[in-house]
Amino acid sequence: MFNKLNKKWLLLIVSLALILPMILSACTKTTTTTTTTTTKTTPTATVSSPTPLTTITQFVGLNGAGATFPGPLYSKIFDQYYKITGVQINYQAVGSGSGITQITNGTVDFGASDGIMSDAQVTAAQNAHGAILHIPMTIGPVTIAYNIAGIGNQQLKLTGTVLAGIYLGTITRWNDPQITAINSGLNLPDAAIAVVHRSDGSGTTYIFTNYLSKISSDWSSKVGNANSVSWPVGLGGAQSAGVAGLVQQTPNSIGYVELAYAITNNIAYAQLQNSSGNYIVPTMASASKAAEGITLPDDMKLMITNSANAQAYPIVGFTWILVYQNQTDKTKGQELANVLWWAIHDGQQYANALNYPTLPASAVTKAENEILSMKYQGLPLLTK
């Protein structure tokens, strides 16, 4: 009997040894199948760009702040990019001065400025996070907007010398002989000129004062060229919208705003004499002329005011996105490089409808090289 029981147990043990591996194998296959079915992969962004270092599978969004000059264009570009890729970009148009401060402090992923960073600003940024790039996005004219009753649809003409005199406070009335001499036929009033300027740190101010410094030795020595200056006269308005609003609300006023703001707000703007003696209306075409036939530096730190081109409007400037060359977050760095690449290529299609000239081909090439120089831990974020 004992032998019979041993044989039964032996048969049971052998059977289990044969069946158990089959059961375990079946369980493993079931688990694998279930995992494959429930895993989801975020689609990669479809953009016109070179190859990223690695595929982005999770979008984290980007934050930027700075120039109001290109604000309407950035709003459109970033909105379109979100619709295509799902990458959300929050841009605050708070002025170039604030954009430079925020990128230096590391509170945003990118800054924006219409003015070139000063040596002191560059040093502060480099000490904080390393080399910083000025990547051009568009160009635009700074219009001389005015609100003068009684002159109808006739367009005011100004020279650089007269404009400098108005902002220096040496020309104070609209019927000053220096103004009437170049505006025959205009019924200019015997009224005080209400001068309007930016109250915040502004790249538009940088472009405007760069022009005045080139055209007037008095301006250059007494006031100078910067995002913020000590204004001899006038009322201050915050951001481009603030200057546009003050000009609209203040009789006999004059101010400076980017073309898009003047057109959007239906504000009259002047013809301005250029370096060839021609009176030029600020348009996308006359702004583009200012960027023709010039040698662009690799770092794109270049002012193009008071162009020698006979057809160019004289107060024109680039506007830049400010980014650190060495990114500390790989995912954000790749997202940033991708959106910048898209903006200087596909994104340019939205510029003209918003009264911004498209970026010149020569500037696109320089911008490409800057974006390709962006790195994470020594490796490029994009490669061709």
C-alpha positions as CSV (number, residue, x, y, z in Angstrom):
1,M,0.0,0.0,0.0
2,F,2.8,2.3,0.8
3,N,4.4,1.7,-2.6
4,K,1.0,2.5,-4.3
5,L,0.7,5.8,-2.5
6,N,4.3,6.8,-3.4
7,K,3.5,6.1,-7.0
8,K,0.4,8.3,-6.9
9,W,2.3,11.2,-5.4
10,L,5.1,10.7,-7.9
11,L,2.7,10.9,-10.8
12,L,1.0,14.0,-9.4
13,I,4.4,15.8,-9.0
14,V,5.5,14.9,-12.5
15,S,2.2,16.2,-13.9
16,L,2.5,19.5,-12.1
17,A,6.0,19.9,-13.3
18,L,4.8,19.5,-16.9
19,I,1.8,21.8,-16.6
20,L,3.1,24.7,-14.5
21,P,5.5,26.2,-17.1
22,M,2.5,26.2,-19.6
23,I,0.4,28.1,-17.1
24,L,3.1,30.7,-16.3
25,S,3.8,31.2,-20.1
26,A,0.1,31.9,-20.7
27,C,-0.1,34.4,-17.9
28,T,3.0,36.3,-19.2
29,K,1.4,36.6,-22.6
30,T,-1.8,37.9,-21.2
31,T,0.0,40.6,-19.1
32,T,2.1,41.7,-22.1
33,T,-1.0,42.0,-24.3
34,T,-2.9,44.1,-21.7
35,T,0.1,46.5,-21.3
36,T,0.5,47.1,-25.0
37,T,-3.2,47.8,-25.4
38,T,-3.4,50.4,-22.6
39,T,-0.2,52.4,-23.2
40,K,-0.7,55.8,-25.0
41,T,2.1,57.7,-26.7
42,T,1.8,61.5,-27.2
43,P,2.3,62.3,-30.9
44,T,5.4,64.1,-32.0
45,A,4.9,67.8,-33.1
46,T,4.7,68.2,-36.9
47,V,6.9,71.2,-37.7
48,S,9.1,72.4,-40.5
49,S,12.4,71.9,-38.6
50,P,15.7,69.9,-38.6
51,T,16.0,66.7,-36.6
52,P,15.7,67.1,-32.8
53,L,18.2,65.5,-30.5
54,T,15.5,63.1,-29.2
55,T,11.8,62.8,-29.8
56,I,9.6,65.0,-27.6
57,T,6.9,62.8,-26.1
58,Q,5.6,65.2,-23.5
59,F,4.9,68.9,-24.0
60,V,5.5,71.1,-21.1
61,G,4.8,74.6,-22.5
62,L,7.0,77.7,-22.7
63,N,6.8,81.1,-21.1
64,G,8.2,84.3,-22.6
65,A,8.0,88.1,-22.0
66,G,9.3,91.3,-23.6
67,A,8.8,93.6,-26.5
68,T,5.4,95.0,-27.4
69,F,6.6,96.0,-30.9
70,P,6.1,92.5,-32.3
71,G,3.3,91.6,-29.9
72,P,0.5,91.2,-32.4
73,L,2.7,89.0,-34.6
74,Y,3.9,86.8,-31.8
75,S,0.4,86.3,-30.6
76,K,-0.6,85.0,-34.0
77,I,2.5,82.8,-34.5
78,F,2.3,81.2,-31.1
79,D,-1.4,80.5,-31.5
80,Q,-0.9,78.8,-34.9
81,Y,2.0,76.8,-33.5
82,Y,-0.2,75.6,-30.7
83,K,-2.9,74.5,-33.1
84,I,-0.3,72.5,-35.1
85,T,1.8,71.0,-32.3
86,G,-0.1,71.2,-29.0
87,V,2.8,73.2,-27.5
88,Q,1.4,76.1,-25.5
89,I,3.4,79.3,-25.5
90,N,2.5,82.0,-23.0
91,Y,3.9,85.4,-24.2
92,Q,3.5,88.6,-22.2
93,A,4.1,91.8,-24.1
94,V,5.4,93.9,-21.2
95,G,8.2,95.8,-22.9
96,S,11.7,95.0,-24.0
97,G,13.3,96.2,-20.7
98,S,11.2,93.8,-18.7
99,G,11.9,91.0,-21.2
100,I,15.6,91.5,-20.7
101,T,15.3,91.5,-17.0
102,Q,13.1,88.4,-16.9
103,I,15.4,86.3,-19.1
104,T,18.4,87.4,-17.1
105,N,16.7,86.4,-13.9
106,G,15.6,83.1,-15.4
107,T,11.9,83.6,-14.7
108,V,11.0,82.9,-18.4
109,D,12.1,80.5,-21.0
110,F,12.8,83.3,-23.5
111,G,12.8,87.1,-23.6
112,A,12.1,89.5,-26.4
113,S,13.6,92.9,-27.3
114,D,13.6,95.5,-30.1
115,G,16.8,96.9,-28.6
116,I,20.2,95.3,-28.5
117,M,21.2,94.3,-25.0
118,S,23.9,96.7,-23.5
119,D,27.3,95.4,-22.5
120,A,26.2,95.5,-18.8
121,Q,23.0,93.6,-19.6
122,V,24.9,90.9,-21.6
123,T,27.4,90.5,-18.7
124,A,24.6,90.1,-16.2
125,A,22.9,87.5,-18.3
126,Q,26.1,85.6,-19.0
127,N,27.0,85.6,-15.3
128,A,23.6,84.1,-14.6
129,H,23.2,81.5,-17.3
130,G,25.9,81.7,-19.9
131,A,26.0,83.0,-23.5
132,I,22.8,84.6,-24.7
133,L,21.6,84.8,-28.4
134,H,19.7,87.5,-30.3
135,I,17.6,85.7,-32.8
136,P,15.8,88.0,-35.3
137,M,12.1,87.4,-35.9
138,T,11.0,90.3,-38.0
139,I,11.6,94.0,-38.8
140,G,9.4,96.9,-38.6
141,P,9.1,100.7,-38.9
142,V,8.5,103.0,-36.0
143,T,5.9,105.5,-37.1
144,I,5.6,109.1,-36.0
145,A,2.0,109.2,-35.0
146,Y,0.1,112.5,-34.4
147,N,-3.3,113.9,-33.6
148,I,-3.7,117.4,-35.2
149,A,-7.2,118.7,-35.9
150,G,-7.9,120.7,-39.0
151,I,-5.4,119.3,-41.5
152,G,-7.8,116.8,-43.1
153,N,-6.3,113.9,-45.0
154,Q,-3.1,115.6,-45.8
155,Q,-0.1,113.8,-44.4
156,L,2.4,115.7,-42.1
157,K,6.0,115.8,-43.2
158,L,8.9,115.9,-40.8
159,T,12.7,115.9,-41.0
160,G,14.9,114.2,-38.5
161,T,16.2,117.6,-37.3
162,V,12.7,118.8,-36.7
163,L,11.7,115.6,-34.9
164,A,14.7,115.8,-32.7
165,G,13.9,119.5,-31.9
166,I,10.3,118.5,-30.9
167,Y,11.6,115.8,-28.5
168,L,14.3,118.0,-27.2
169,G,11.7,120.7,-26.4
170,T,13.3,123.3,-28.7
171,I,10.4,123.2,-31.2
172,T,7.2,123.7,-29.1
173,R,4.4,124.8,-31.4
174,W,2.9,123.2,-34.5
175,N,3.1,126.4,-36.5
176,D,6.9,126.8,-35.9
177,P,8.5,128.0,-39.1
178,Q,10.7,124.9,-39.3
179,I,7.6,122.8,-39.5
180,T,5.5,125.0,-41.8
181,A,8.4,125.4,-44.2
182,I,8.2,121.7,-45.1
183,N,4.4,121.5,-45.0
184,S,3.1,124.1,-47.4
185,G,-0.7,123.8,-47.8
186,L,-1.2,122.3,-44.4
187,N,-3.2,124.5,-42.0
188,L,-1.1,123.8,-38.9
189,P,-2.5,125.3,-35.7
190,D,-0.9,127.8,-33.4
191,A,-1.0,125.3,-30.6
192,A,1.5,123.7,-28.2
193,I,2.9,120.3,-29.2
194,A,2.0,117.6,-26.7
195,V,5.0,115.2,-26.8
196,V,4.3,111.5,-25.9
197,H,6.9,108.9,-25.2
198,R,7.3,105.5,-23.5
199,S,7.4,105.5,-19.8
200,D,8.7,101.9,-19.5
201,G,11.9,100.3,-20.8
202,S,11.2,99.8,-24.4
203,G,12.9,98.5,-27.5
204,T,10.8,100.8,-29.6
205,T,12.4,103.6,-27.6
206,Y,15.8,102.1,-28.4
207,I,15.1,102.2,-32.1
208,F,13.7,105.7,-31.9
209,T,16.5,107.1,-29.9
210,N,19.1,105.3,-32.0
211,Y,17.7,107.2,-35.0
212,L,17.7,110.5,-33.2
213,S,21.2,110.0,-32.0
214,K,22.4,109.5,-35.6
215,I,20.5,112.5,-36.9
216,S,21.1,115.0,-34.1
217,S,24.4,115.6,-32.3
218,D,22.4,117.5,-29.6
219,W,20.3,114.5,-28.9
220,S,23.3,112.2,-28.9
221,S,25.2,114.3,-26.3
222,K,22.2,115.3,-24.1
223,V,19.9,112.2,-24.2
224,G,21.5,109.3,-26.0
225,N,20.3,105.9,-27.1
226,A,18.8,103.3,-24.7
227,N,15.7,101.4,-23.8
228,S,15.0,104.1,-21.2
229,V,16.3,107.7,-21.4
230,S,15.8,110.9,-19.4
231,W,13.2,112.6,-21.6
232,P,13.6,116.4,-21.8
233,V,9.8,116.9,-22.3
234,G,6.6,115.0,-22.7
235,L,4.0,112.6,-21.3
236,G,4.8,109.0,-20.7
237,G,2.7,106.1,-21.7
238,A,3.2,102.5,-20.7
239,Q,3.9,100.1,-23.6
240,S,2.9,100.7,-27.2
241,A,-0.8,100.6,-26.4
242,G,-0.3,103.3,-23.8
243,V,1.5,105.6,-26.3
244,A,-1.1,105.0,-29.0
245,G,-3.9,105.7,-26.5
246,L,-2.3,109.0,-25.3
247,V,-1.9,110.2,-28.8
248,Q,-5.5,109.4,-29.6
249,Q,-6.8,111.1,-26.5
250,T,-4.5,114.2,-26.5
251,P,-5.2,117.0,-29.0
252,N,-2.1,118.3,-30.9
253,S,0.0,115.4,-29.8
254,I,2.9,113.4,-31.3
255,G,4.3,110.0,-30.4
256,Y,6.0,107.0,-31.8
257,V,4.6,103.5,-32.2
258,E,5.2,100.5,-34.4
259,L,3.3,100.6,-37.7
260,A,0.9,97.8,-36.7
261,Y,-0.3,99.8,-33.7
262,A,-0.9,103.0,-35.8
263,I,-2.9,101.1,-38.4
264,T,-4.9,99.1,-35.9
265,N,-5.8,102.2,-33.9
266,N,-6.4,104.3,-37.0
267,I,-3.9,107.0,-36.0
268,A,-2.4,109.3,-38.6
269,Y,1.4,109.1,-39.1
270,A,3.9,111.3,-40.8
271,Q,6.2,111.0,-43.8
272,L,9.8,111.3,-42.7
273,Q,12.7,112.5,-44.7
274,N,15.4,109.9,-45.1
275,S,19.2,110.2,-45.6
276,S,18.7,110.7,-49.4
277,G,16.4,113.7,-48.8
278,N,13.2,111.8,-49.8
279,Y,10.0,111.9,-47.7
280,I,9.0,108.3,-47.1
281,V,5.8,106.8,-45.8
282,P,6.3,104.0,-43.3
283,T,5.1,100.8,-45.0
284,M,6.2,97.1,-45.1
285,A,8.0,97.8,-48.4
286,S,9.9,100.9,-47.2
287,A,10.8,99.1,-44.0
288,S,12.2,96.1,-46.0
289,K,14.4,98.5,-48.0
290,A,16.3,99.4,-44.8
291,A,17.5,95.8,-44.5
292,E,18.6,95.5,-48.1
293,G,22.3,95.5,-49.2
294,I,23.8,95.4,-45.8
295,T,26.2,92.9,-44.2
296,L,24.6,91.1,-41.3
297,P,26.9,90.0,-38.4
298,D,26.7,86.4,-37.2
299,D,25.3,87.5,-33.8
300,M,22.6,89.7,-35.6
301,K,23.3,92.7,-33.2
302,L,22.8,95.4,-35.8
303,M,20.8,98.6,-36.0
304,I,19.4,99.6,-39.4
305,T,18.1,103.1,-38.7
306,N,18.8,106.0,-41.1
307,S,19.5,103.7,-44.0
308,A,21.4,104.9,-47.0
309,N,18.8,103.3,-49.3
310,A,17.0,106.1,-51.1
311,Q,13.7,104.2,-50.8
312,A,14.0,103.2,-47.2
313,Y,12.0,104.6,-44.3
314,P,14.6,105.9,-41.8
315,I,13.3,104.5,-38.4
316,V,13.4,100.7,-38.9
317,G,14.7,98.0,-36.6
318,F,15.0,94.3,-36.1
319,T,13.2,92.7,-33.2
320,W,14.8,89.6,-31.5
321,I,14.0,86.7,-29.3
322,L,16.5,86.3,-26.5
323,V,17.5,82.8,-25.5
324,Y,20.4,81.1,-23.7
325,Q,22.7,79.1,-26.0
326,N,23.1,76.4,-23.3
327,Q,19.7,75.1,-22.2
328,T,19.3,73.5,-18.8
329,D,16.1,71.6,-19.6
330,K,16.3,69.2,-22.6
331,T,12.5,69.1,-23.3
332,K,12.0,72.8,-23.0
333,G,15.2,73.4,-25.0
334,Q,14.0,71.3,-27.8
335,E,10.5,72.8,-27.8
336,L,12.1,76.3,-27.8
337,A,14.4,75.5,-30.7
338,N,11.6,73.9,-32.7
339,V,9.2,76.9,-32.3
340,L,12.0,79.4,-33.2
341,W,12.8,77.4,-36.3
342,W,9.2,77.3,-37.3
343,A,8.7,81.0,-36.6
344,I,11.5,82.1,-39.0
345,H,10.2,79.8,-41.7
346,D,6.5,78.8,-41.8
347,G,5.5,81.4,-39.2
348,Q,6.6,84.3,-41.6
349,Q,3.4,83.7,-43.6
350,Y,1.4,85.5,-41.0
351,A,3.6,88.7,-40.9
352,N,2.2,90.7,-43.8
353,A,-1.4,90.5,-42.8
354,L,-0.4,92.1,-39.5
355,N,1.6,94.8,-41.2
356,Y,5.1,93.3,-40.5
357,P,7.6,92.7,-43.2
358,T,8.8,89.1,-43.6
359,L,12.3,88.4,-42.4
360,P,14.9,88.9,-45.2
361,A,16.4,85.7,-46.5
362,S,19.9,86.8,-45.3
363,A,18.6,87.3,-41.8
364,V,16.8,83.9,-41.9
365,T,20.2,82.2,-42.6
366,K,21.8,84.0,-39.7
367,A,18.9,83.0,-37.4
368,E,19.1,79.4,-38.5
369,N,22.8,79.2,-37.5
370,E,22.0,80.8,-34.1
371,I,19.2,78.3,-33.4
372,L,21.4,75.4,-34.5
373,S,24.0,76.5,-31.9
374,M,21.6,75.9,-29.1
375,K,22.7,73.0,-26.9
376,Y,21.8,70.8,-24.0
377,Q,24.8,69.4,-22.0
378,G,27.1,70.2,-24.9
379,L,25.0,68.4,-27.6
380,P,23.0,70.3,-30.2
381,L,19.2,70.4,-29.8
382,L,18.6,70.5,-33.5
383,T,20.8,69.0,-36.3
384,K,20.5,69.3,-40.1
